Amino acid sequence: MSQTTRPLTDLEIARSIQLKPIQTIGDNLGILPDELDPYGKYIAKIDAPAILERLKDRPNGRYIDVTGITPTPLGEGKSLTTVGLSLALNKIGKSTIGTIRQPSLGPMFGIKGGAAGGGQSQVLPMESFNLHLTGDTHAVSLAHNLLAAVIDTHIAQGNKLEIDPVAVSWPRVVDLNDRALRRIVVGLGGRENGQPRETRFDIAVASEVMAVLALARDLKDLRNRLAEITIGYDRQRKPVTAGDLGVAGSMAVLLKGALLPNLLQTTEHTPMLIHTGPFGNIAHGNSSVLSDLAGLKLADYVVTESGFGSDMGFEKFMDIKCRAAGVLPDAAVVVCTVRALKMHSGRFRIVAGRPLDPGLAQEDLETIELGAGNLRKHIENVRSLGVPAVVAINRFKTDSPAELELVRKIALEAGAFDAQVSEVWEYGGEGGRGLAEAVVAAAESADRANGVGPHQLYPLDMPIREKITTIARSMYGANDVDFMPEATRQMKRYTELGWDKLPICVAKTQYSLSDNAALKGRPSDFTVMIREIRAYTGAGFLCPIAGEIMTMPGLPSNGAYLHIDLDENNEIVGLF
């Protein structure tokens, strides 16, 4: 009787690859020895500002963003596609660097897991990538919490700036899902412990400091942005900043090393730059400006990833990150799966940690067509910003040829430049050849699909209310936006302070085009509710909170933390 062979886990596949010294990866890119700072054998920091200065006269390579449809709670493989597409582009002769965020430890110990790709398209070493890497997120937490400590110290020791304790908006952070910290009281236990006040913890990747790190172009820019962070207001309702408190310099020192991108390699020894990790449903959800700019000087192509769907990460990529970087993409990849389109029909429900409905594995063309409105809307979103869209259909073994062909037909009819089945999980770069060739053709197309080049969604001088309404109507398909009284007051105040020229970073659910996670497919006849607007003046954007969005997630009862351990050889097990 034959024994069924158990498929290898991602971790086992990753460990089967013989890694190359990181200096070799750097040499292949043309990075000079003094621009590379190794962290062990297989990870290094690169001096991106020095590289940008040295190569300032070299033309930029092509710039590709990987976005997606509205995902299921299990994800649809955007990180996998980003890694796999970079492998495939290298395989067809295009020198390519992939750039992605470092995952948060919150989802890592929850249900979703890490974000190193998967199968034969992974970032290595996988354990380091998914855990502490070079400590950048810890540095962000320290800098953020230093500012929080200075605020309470200042209030306790005389309060020369007359900070109103009730008007302090700066929380503390930790890079774990911990629901018990969503609302807390600090300063208990007597005068020597400070003044009692209510505050909160956010997850570290939602910190404005993380967003600042992701958008800063050099140390000077980083220092200036940190000084501009607004922590609250004084008793005369004037904003108080980290610069006013004199702490921006110390914060910059803590972040000096974290400003430099991390160089790693893939399962096929191609380069990946891993840097910063702002959350996609709360912050702008994109890796750093510095890593992308350095990559564009070092390679023919840079493939980056924006968080969640086009309504979130891609819009923020265009309106926030590209503005900060001064570059625009040549093409975008919209990742979708047959499974997700079936969910968007409304006939299936996918819950993280629970077994999938067996019906999802059955051929069902009618259900795909019912859910296809979601794919059509995301293609429309990308094309509306003048960017050609290539659809990547991540193939599962249960997908039938007829289902894959139907999705491809739907994508092309919706205006996609091309649509290709991607098998990069199983075959690595070889499984993405068709996708890579389609992306090159889209990036090199002269007409940009609709005759208009890439552009932002709104001008910065548009009033705050109109910018938010434009995003909701154009990207989400909303009828209108309902601003709660607090949000209305904040818009008036921010306009008086001159913050109305900042771009917008909407925080909303990632599981729907609307602000209601239960509305799947392509919702219509809905109104987006904005309950408050937070001012992130250091990062340089305003953050409207749409619906019920949490800045501190909670752990599930059956999270990944139950399975992660050390085996008898002290090797990490259970990451995936």
C-alpha positions as CSV (number, residue, x, y, z in Angstrom):
1,M,0.0,0.0,0.0
2,S,1.5,3.3,-1.1
3,Q,1.9,6.1,1.4
4,T,0.7,9.5,0.5
5,T,3.5,12.0,0.6
6,R,2.8,15.0,2.9
7,P,3.4,18.3,1.0
8,L,6.2,20.4,2.4
9,T,5.3,23.4,4.5
10,D,6.5,26.9,3.5
11,L,9.1,26.7,6.3
12,E,10.4,23.3,5.1
13,I,10.7,24.6,1.5
14,A,12.5,27.7,2.8
15,R,15.0,25.6,4.7
16,S,15.7,23.5,1.7
17,I,17.2,26.4,-0.2
18,Q,21.0,27.0,0.1
19,L,21.3,30.7,0.7
20,K,23.9,32.9,-0.9
21,P,26.0,35.3,1.2
22,I,24.2,38.7,1.3
23,Q,27.4,40.4,0.0
24,T,26.9,38.3,-3.2
25,I,23.3,39.6,-3.6
26,G,24.6,43.1,-3.1
27,D,27.4,42.7,-5.5
28,N,25.0,41.5,-8.2
29,L,23.0,44.7,-7.8
30,G,26.1,47.0,-8.0
31,I,25.9,48.0,-4.3
32,L,29.3,49.1,-3.1
33,P,30.9,47.5,0.0
34,D,30.6,50.6,2.1
35,E,26.9,50.9,1.2
36,L,26.2,47.4,2.6
37,D,26.0,46.7,6.4
38,P,25.6,42.9,7.0
39,Y,23.4,41.6,9.8
40,G,24.8,38.1,9.9
41,K,25.3,36.1,6.7
42,Y,22.1,36.6,4.9
43,I,20.6,40.0,5.8
44,A,22.0,43.5,5.4
45,K,21.1,47.1,5.7
46,I,21.7,49.2,2.6
47,D,22.6,52.9,2.7
48,A,19.8,54.0,0.4
49,P,20.5,57.8,0.7
50,A,24.2,57.2,-0.4
51,I,23.1,54.9,-3.3
52,L,20.6,57.6,-4.4
53,E,23.3,60.3,-4.4
54,R,25.8,58.1,-6.2
55,L,23.3,57.1,-8.9
56,K,21.3,60.3,-9.1
57,D,22.0,60.7,-12.8
58,R,20.9,57.1,-13.7
59,P,17.4,56.9,-15.2
60,N,14.8,55.1,-13.0
61,G,13.7,51.6,-13.8
62,R,10.1,50.6,-14.4
63,Y,7.8,50.8,-11.4
64,I,5.1,48.1,-10.8
65,D,2.5,48.1,-7.9
66,V,0.8,44.9,-6.8
67,T,-2.7,45.4,-5.5
68,G,-5.7,43.2,-5.4
69,I,-9.5,42.6,-5.1
70,T,-11.2,42.8,-1.8
71,P,-9.6,39.9,0.1
72,T,-11.0,37.1,2.1
73,P,-9.8,36.8,5.7
74,L,-7.2,34.3,4.4
75,G,-5.7,36.7,1.9
76,E,-5.4,36.2,-1.9
77,G,-1.6,36.0,-2.3
78,K,-0.5,39.6,-3.0
79,S,2.8,39.1,-1.2
80,L,3.2,35.8,-3.0
81,T,2.5,37.5,-6.3
82,T,5.0,40.4,-5.5
83,V,7.7,37.9,-4.8
84,G,6.8,35.5,-7.6
85,L,6.5,38.3,-10.2
86,S,10.0,39.6,-9.2
87,L,11.3,36.1,-9.8
88,A,9.6,35.8,-13.1
89,L,10.8,39.2,-14.4
90,N,14.4,38.2,-13.5
91,K,13.9,34.9,-15.3
92,I,12.9,36.7,-18.5
93,G,15.9,38.9,-18.4
94,K,14.7,42.0,-16.5
95,S,16.9,42.9,-13.5
96,T,14.2,43.2,-10.8
97,I,14.0,44.1,-7.1
98,G,10.9,43.3,-5.1
99,T,10.0,45.7,-2.2
100,I,7.6,44.7,0.5
101,R,6.7,45.5,4.1
102,Q,8.0,43.7,7.1
103,P,5.0,41.9,8.6
104,S,3.7,42.8,12.1
105,L,4.0,40.3,14.9
106,G,0.3,40.9,15.6
107,P,-1.1,38.9,12.6
108,M,2.0,36.6,12.9
109,F,0.6,35.2,16.2
110,G,-3.0,35.4,15.0
111,I,-4.6,33.7,12.1
112,K,-3.1,35.3,9.0
113,G,0.5,34.4,9.7
114,G,3.4,36.1,8.0
115,A,3.8,37.7,4.6
116,A,7.0,36.2,3.1
117,G,5.2,34.8,0.1
118,G,4.9,31.0,0.0
119,G,5.9,27.8,-1.7
120,Q,8.6,28.3,-4.3
121,S,8.2,32.1,-4.1
122,Q,9.4,33.2,-0.7
123,V,11.7,35.8,1.0
124,L,14.5,34.2,2.9
125,P,15.5,33.6,5.6
126,M,11.8,33.2,6.3
127,E,12.1,33.0,10.1
128,S,14.0,36.2,10.4
129,F,11.7,38.0,7.9
130,N,8.6,37.1,9.8
131,L,10.0,37.7,13.3
132,H,12.4,40.4,14.5
133,L,14.5,40.9,11.3
134,T,16.9,43.8,12.1
135,G,14.7,45.3,14.9
136,D,13.1,48.2,12.9
137,T,9.7,47.7,14.4
138,H,11.1,47.6,17.9
139,A,12.9,50.9,17.1
140,V,9.6,52.4,16.0
141,S,7.9,51.2,19.2
142,L,10.7,52.7,21.4
143,A,10.7,56.1,19.6
144,H,6.9,56.2,19.8
145,N,6.7,55.3,23.5
146,L,9.6,57.7,24.3
147,L,7.4,60.5,23.1
148,A,4.5,59.1,25.1
149,A,6.7,59.0,28.3
150,V,7.9,62.6,27.7
151,I,4.3,63.8,27.4
152,D,3.3,62.4,30.8
153,T,6.6,63.6,32.3
154,H,6.1,67.1,31.0
155,I,2.6,67.2,32.4
156,A,3.7,65.9,35.8
157,Q,6.7,68.2,36.1
158,G,5.1,71.6,35.8
159,N,3.5,71.5,32.3
160,K,5.2,74.6,30.9
161,L,3.5,74.1,27.6
162,E,0.1,73.9,29.3
163,I,-0.8,70.7,27.6
164,D,-4.5,69.8,28.2
165,P,-4.3,66.2,29.5
166,V,-7.8,65.5,28.1
167,A,-6.7,66.7,24.7
168,V,-3.6,64.4,24.4
169,S,-4.2,62.1,21.4
170,W,-0.8,60.3,21.4
171,P,-1.2,56.7,22.5
172,R,1.3,54.0,23.4
173,V,2.1,51.1,21.1
174,V,3.1,47.4,21.2
175,D,3.5,45.1,18.2
176,L,1.1,42.5,19.4
177,N,-2.7,42.0,19.2
178,D,-3.8,42.8,22.7
179,R,-7.4,43.8,23.1
180,A,-7.1,44.5,26.8
181,L,-5.0,47.6,26.0
182,R,-7.5,49.3,23.8
183,R,-8.5,51.7,26.5
184,I,-6.4,52.2,29.6
185,V,-5.7,54.7,32.4
186,V,-2.2,55.8,33.2
187,G,-0.8,57.7,36.1
188,L,-2.5,55.8,38.9
189,G,-1.0,55.3,42.3
190,G,-0.3,58.8,43.5
191,R,1.3,62.1,42.5
192,E,4.7,60.6,42.0
193,N,3.3,58.4,39.2
194,G,2.0,61.3,37.2
195,Q,-1.5,62.6,36.5
196,P,-4.2,60.0,35.9
197,R,-5.7,60.2,32.4
198,E,-7.4,57.9,30.0
199,T,-5.4,56.8,26.9
200,R,-4.9,53.7,24.7
201,F,-2.5,51.3,23.1
202,D,-2.4,50.9,19.3
203,I,-0.5,48.1,17.5
204,A,3.0,49.4,16.6
205,V,2.4,49.2,12.8
206,A,-0.4,51.7,13.2
207,S,2.0,54.2,14.8
208,E,2.5,57.5,13.0
209,V,6.2,57.0,13.6
210,M,6.0,53.9,11.4
211,A,4.3,56.0,8.7
212,V,6.9,58.7,9.1
213,L,9.7,56.2,8.7
214,A,8.1,54.8,5.5
215,L,7.8,58.2,3.9
216,A,11.1,59.9,4.9
217,R,13.7,60.2,2.2
218,D,16.7,60.8,4.5
219,L,17.7,61.5,8.1
220,K,17.0,65.3,7.8
221,D,13.5,64.6,6.4
222,L,13.0,62.0,9.2
223,R,14.0,64.4,11.9
224,N,11.8,67.2,10.5
225,R,8.8,64.9,10.2
226,L,9.2,63.7,13.8
227,A,9.3,67.2,15.0
228,E,6.0,68.0,13.2
229,I,4.0,65.2,15.0
230,T,1.0,66.6,16.8
231,I,0.5,65.0,20.2
232,G,-2.5,67.0,21.3
233,Y,-3.5,70.5,22.2
234,D,-2.8,73.0,25.0
235,R,-5.4,74.7,27.1
236,Q,-5.8,77.5,24.4
237,R,-6.5,74.7,21.8
238,K,-3.2,75.3,20.0
239,P,-1.5,72.1,18.7
240,V,1.5,70.8,20.7
241,T,4.2,68.9,18.7
242,A,7.1,66.5,19.5
243,G,9.3,69.4,18.5
244,D,7.8,71.6,21.1
245,L,8.6,68.9,23.7
246,G,12.2,68.7,22.5
247,V,12.1,65.0,21.9
248,A,12.3,64.8,18.1
249,G,16.1,64.5,18.1
250,S,16.2,61.5,20.5
251,M,13.5,59.8,18.5
252,A,15.5,60.3,15.3
253,V,18.6,58.8,17.0
254,L,16.5,55.7,17.9
255,L,15.4,55.4,14.3
256,K,18.7,56.2,12.6
257,G,19.4,52.5,11.7
258,A,15.8,51.7,11.1
259,L,15.7,54.3,8.3
260,L,17.9,52.0,6.1
261,P,16.1,49.3,4.0
262,N,16.9,45.6,4.7
263,L,18.3,43.5,1.8
264,L,17.3,39.9,1.7
265,Q,17.0,37.2,-1.0
266,T,14.3,35.0,-2.5
267,T,14.1,31.2,-3.1
268,E,15.8,31.9,-6.5
269,H,18.4,34.2,-5.0
270,T,17.0,37.4,-6.5
271,P,17.0,40.6,-4.3
272,M,14.2,41.8,-2.0
273,L,14.2,45.0,0.0
274,I,12.1,44.7,3.1
275,H,11.3,47.9,4.9
276,T,8.7,49.4,7.3
277,G,5.3,48.0,7.9
278,P,2.5,50.6,8.2
279,F,-0.9,48.8,8.5
280,G,-3.0,48.8,5.3
281,N,-6.4,49.3,6.9
282,I,-5.3,52.0,9.3
283,A,-2.2,53.7,7.9
284,H,-1.1,53.9,4.2
285,G,-0.1,50.3,3.9
286,N,3.0,50.5,1.7
287,S,6.7,49.8,2.1
288,S,9.1,52.6,2.3
289,V,9.8,55.4,-0.2
290,L,13.5,54.9,0.3
291,S,13.5,51.2,-0.6
292,D,11.6,51.9,-3.8
293,L,13.7,54.9,-4.9
294,A,16.9,53.0,-4.3
295,G,15.5,50.0,-6.2
296,L,14.5,52.2,-9.2
297,K,18.2,53.2,-9.5
298,L,19.6,49.7,-9.0
299,A,17.4,47.7,-11.3
300,D,15.3,47.6,-14.5
301,Y,12.1,46.9,-12.6
302,V,10.8,47.4,-9.0
303,V,7.8,45.4,-8.0
304,T,6.2,46.7,-4.8
305,E,3.0,45.8,-3.0
306,S,0.3,48.0,-1.5
307,G,-1.9,46.7,1.3
308,F,-5.3,45.0,0.6
309,G,-7.4,46.1,-2.4
310,S,-7.2,49.0,-4.8
311,D,-9.7,50.9,-2.7
312,M,-7.2,51.0,0.1
313,G,-3.5,50.4,-0.5
314,F,-3.4,51.3,-4.2
315,E,-5.3,54.6,-3.7
316,K,-2.9,55.5,-0.8
317,F,0.1,54.4,-2.8
318,M,-0.9,56.9,-5.5
319,D,-2.1,59.8,-3.4
320,I,0.4,59.5,-0.4
321,K,3.4,57.4,-1.2
322,C,3.9,58.5,-4.9
323,R,3.5,62.1,-3.9
324,A,6.2,61.7,-1.2
325,A,8.5,59.8,-3.6
326,G,8.0,62.0,-6.6
327,V,7.4,59.0,-8.9
328,L,4.4,57.2,-10.5
329,P,3.9,53.6,-11.5
330,D,4.1,52.2,-15.0
331,A,1.6,49.4,-14.4
332,A,-0.3,47.7,-11.6
333,V,-1.1,44.0,-11.0
334,V,-4.6,43.2,-9.6
335,V,-4.4,39.9,-7.7
336,C,-7.6,37.8,-7.5
337,T,-8.6,34.2,-6.8
338,V,-11.5,32.0,-7.9
339,R,-12.2,31.4,-4.2
340,A,-12.5,35.1,-3.4
341,L,-14.9,35.8,-6.3
342,K,-17.1,32.9,-5.1
343,M,-17.2,34.5,-1.6
344,H,-18.1,37.8,-3.2
345,S,-21.2,36.2,-4.7
346,G,-22.7,36.2,-1.2
347,R,-23.2,32.4,-1.4
348,F,-20.2,31.5,0.7
349,R,-18.7,32.8,3.9
350,I,-15.0,32.4,4.7
351,V,-14.0,32.6,8.4
352,A,-10.4,32.6,9.4
353,G,-9.5,29.5,11.5
354,R,-12.6,27.5,10.3
355,P,-12.7,24.8,7.6
356,L,-13.6,26.1,4.1
357,D,-17.1,25.3,2.7
358,P,-16.5,22.2,0.4
359,G,-18.6,24.0,-2.2
360,L,-15.8,26.4,-2.8
361,A,-13.8,23.6,-4.4
362,Q,-16.6,22.7,-6.8
363,E,-16.7,24.1,-10.3
364,D,-19.3,26.9,-10.3
365,L,-19.3,29.4,-13.1
366,E,-22.5,31.1,-12.1
367,T,-21.2,31.9,-8.6
368,I,-18.0,33.4,-10.0
369,E,-20.1,35.6,-12.3
370,L,-22.2,36.8,-9.3
371,G,-19.0,37.8,-7.4
372,A,-17.2,39.3,-10.4
373,G,-18.4,42.8,-9.8
374,N,-15.7,43.1,-7.1
375,L,-13.0,42.4,-9.7
376,R,-14.5,44.7,-12.2
377,K,-14.5,47.6,-9.7
378,H,-10.9,47.1,-8.7
379,I,-9.8,47.1,-12.4
380,E,-11.9,50.3,-12.8
381,N,-10.2,51.9,-9.8
382,V,-6.7,51.2,-11.2
383,R,-7.5,52.4,-14.7
384,S,-9.3,55.5,-13.4
385,L,-5.9,56.7,-12.2
386,G,-4.3,56.2,-15.6
387,V,-2.5,53.0,-14.7
388,P,-2.7,49.9,-17.0
389,A,-4.0,46.9,-15.0
390,V,-2.8,43.4,-15.4
391,V,-4.9,40.8,-13.5
392,A,-3.0,37.9,-11.8
393,I,-5.3,34.9,-11.1
394,N,-3.6,33.0,-8.3
395,R,-4.4,29.4,-9.1
396,F,-5.5,26.8,-6.5
397,K,-5.5,23.1,-7.3
398,T,-9.3,23.1,-7.0
399,D,-9.8,25.7,-9.7
400,S,-11.1,24.2,-13.0
401,P,-9.8,25.3,-16.4
402,A,-13.3,26.7,-17.2
403,E,-13.3,28.8,-14.0
404,L,-9.9,30.3,-14.7
405,E,-10.8,31.1,-18.3
406,L,-14.1,32.7,-17.1
407,V,-12.1,35.0,-14.7
408,R,-9.7,35.9,-17.5
409,K,-12.6,36.7,-19.8
410,I,-14.3,38.9,-17.2
411,A,-11.0,40.8,-16.5
412,L,-10.4,41.5,-20.1
413,E,-14.0,42.7,-20.7
414,A,-13.6,45.0,-17.7
415,G,-10.7,46.8,-19.3
416,A,-7.6,44.9,-17.9
417,F,-4.6,45.2,-20.2
418,D,-4.1,41.5,-19.8
419,A,-5.0,38.7,-17.4
420,Q,-2.8,35.7,-16.6
421,V,-3.0,32.6,-14.4
422,S,-0.2,32.7,-11.9
423,E,1.4,29.5,-10.5
424,V,4.3,31.1,-8.7
425,W,3.5,29.2,-5.5
426,E,4.2,25.8,-7.1
427,Y,6.7,26.7,-9.8
428,G,8.4,29.9,-8.6
429,G,9.5,32.3,-11.4
430,E,8.7,29.8,-14.1
431,G,5.1,29.8,-13.0
432,G,4.9,33.5,-13.6
433,R,6.4,33.9,-17.0
434,G,3.1,34.8,-18.7
435,L,2.4,37.3,-16.0
436,A,5.8,38.8,-16.2
437,E,5.6,39.2,-20.0
438,A,2.2,40.8,-19.7
439,V,3.5,43.3,-17.0
440,V,6.4,44.3,-19.3
441,A,4.0,44.9,-22.2
442,A,1.7,47.0,-20.0
443,A,4.6,49.0,-18.5
444,E,6.0,49.7,-21.9
445,S,2.7,50.5,-23.5
446,A,2.6,54.1,-24.8
447,D,-1.1,54.8,-24.6
448,R,-1.5,53.9,-20.9
449,A,-4.7,52.0,-21.8
450,N,-7.0,55.1,-21.8
451,G,-4.7,57.8,-23.2
452,V,-4.1,59.5,-19.8
453,G,-0.9,58.9,-17.9
454,P,-0.8,58.0,-14.2
455,H,-2.1,60.7,-11.9
456,Q,-3.4,61.3,-8.4
457,L,-7.1,61.1,-7.6
458,Y,-7.5,64.6,-6.2
459,P,-5.5,67.9,-5.9
460,L,-4.1,68.8,-2.5
461,D,-5.9,72.1,-2.5
462,M,-9.3,70.5,-2.6
463,P,-11.2,71.0,0.8
464,I,-11.0,68.1,3.2
465,R,-14.6,67.2,2.9
466,E,-14.4,67.0,-0.9
467,K,-11.2,64.9,-0.8
468,I,-12.8,62.3,1.5
469,T,-16.0,62.3,-0.6
470,T,-14.1,61.9,-3.8
471,I,-12.3,58.9,-2.4
472,A,-15.5,57.3,-1.2
473,R,-17.4,57.9,-4.4
474,S,-14.6,57.1,-6.8
475,M,-12.8,54.2,-5.1
476,Y,-15.5,52.6,-3.0
477,G,-18.6,53.3,-5.1
478,A,-20.4,55.1,-2.3
479,N,-23.4,57.3,-2.9
480,D,-22.3,59.8,-0.2
481,V,-20.4,60.4,3.0
482,D,-21.9,61.1,6.4
483,F,-19.7,63.1,8.7
484,M,-20.4,62.8,12.4
485,P,-20.3,66.0,14.5
486,E,-16.8,65.3,15.8
487,A,-15.5,64.8,12.3
488,T,-17.2,68.0,11.1
489,R,-15.6,70.0,14.0
490,Q,-12.2,68.5,13.2
491,M,-12.4,69.5,9.5
492,K,-13.2,73.1,10.5
493,R,-10.3,73.2,13.0
494,Y,-7.8,71.5,10.7
495,T,-8.6,74.0,8.0
496,E,-8.0,76.9,10.4
497,L,-4.6,75.3,11.2
498,G,-3.7,75.0,7.5
499,W,-3.8,71.2,7.5
500,D,-6.4,71.1,4.8
501,K,-3.7,70.8,2.1
502,L,-2.7,67.4,3.4
503,P,-3.6,64.1,1.5
504,I,-6.1,61.7,3.0
505,C,-5.5,58.3,4.5
506,V,-8.9,56.6,5.2
507,A,-8.9,53.9,7.8
508,K,-11.7,51.4,7.1
509,T,-12.4,47.7,6.8
510,Q,-10.3,45.8,4.3
511,Y,-13.1,43.2,3.8
512,S,-15.5,45.3,1.8
513,L,-15.4,48.2,-0.7
514,S,-17.7,49.9,1.7
515,D,-17.1,50.7,5.4
516,N,-19.2,47.7,6.4
517,A,-17.3,44.4,6.3
518,A,-20.5,42.4,5.7
519,L,-21.1,44.0,2.3
520,K,-19.4,41.8,-0.2
521,G,-19.1,41.9,-4.0
522,R,-19.6,45.4,-5.4
523,P,-21.9,47.2,-2.9
524,S,-24.2,49.9,-4.1
525,D,-26.5,52.5,-2.5
526,F,-24.4,52.9,0.6
527,T,-23.1,55.9,2.6
528,V,-19.7,55.9,4.2
529,M,-19.7,57.1,7.8
530,I,-16.7,59.2,9.0
531,R,-16.8,59.4,12.8
532,E,-13.5,61.2,13.5
533,I,-10.5,62.5,11.6
534,R,-7.0,62.1,13.1
535,A,-4.2,64.5,12.1
536,Y,-0.9,62.8,11.4
537,T,1.0,66.0,10.8
538,G,4.5,64.3,10.9
539,A,3.6,61.7,8.4
540,G,1.8,64.4,6.5
541,F,-1.8,63.2,6.1
542,L,-5.2,63.3,7.7
543,C,-6.7,59.9,8.7
544,P,-10.6,59.8,8.6
545,I,-11.9,56.8,10.6
546,A,-14.7,55.2,8.6
547,G,-17.1,52.9,10.4
548,E,-15.9,50.8,13.3
549,I,-12.2,50.3,12.8
550,M,-9.9,49.2,15.5
551,T,-6.3,50.4,15.8
552,M,-5.5,47.5,18.3
553,P,-6.6,44.1,17.0
554,G,-7.3,41.1,19.3
555,L,-5.9,37.6,19.3
556,P,-8.2,34.7,18.4
557,S,-8.6,31.8,20.7
558,N,-7.0,29.4,18.1
559,G,-4.2,31.6,16.9
560,A,-0.9,30.7,15.5
561,Y,0.8,31.2,18.9
562,L,-0.6,27.8,19.8
563,H,1.6,26.1,17.2
564,I,4.8,28.1,17.1
565,D,7.6,26.4,19.2
566,L,11.1,25.0,19.2
567,D,11.7,21.4,18.3
568,E,14.2,18.9,19.8
569,N,17.0,20.5,17.7
570,N,16.0,24.0,18.8
571,E,14.7,24.8,15.4
572,I,11.6,27.0,15.0
573,V,8.5,25.1,14.0
574,G,4.8,26.1,13.4
575,L,5.3,29.4,11.6
576,F,3.0,28.1,8.9
